[in-house]
């Protein structure tokens, strides 16, 4: 985390501003991916050769204003827990990305 000096006391405070967080949601291994199965079959019917496997994922890019990177990550993880993923069937990666 980058820091900037606080003007009066000289203490360092975390930079706040616009922070983007990327949330990637995929099915866990062993969970049937109907969409990927359908795409794989369709691609083979269309003559696309050499495909051994198709997987799907959803990517959410969340932008936060006026927070630190750590706070943005915490808020994104809260969104994952409350709405974006089901821990029984999904695996999730949460990454702070350049803005």
ABEGO torsion letter per residue (X at the ends): XBBBBBAAAGBBBBBBEBBBBBBBBBBBBGBBBAAAAAAAAAAAAAGBBGBABBBBBBBBBBBBBGBBAAAAAAAAAAAAAAAABBAAABBBBBBBBBX
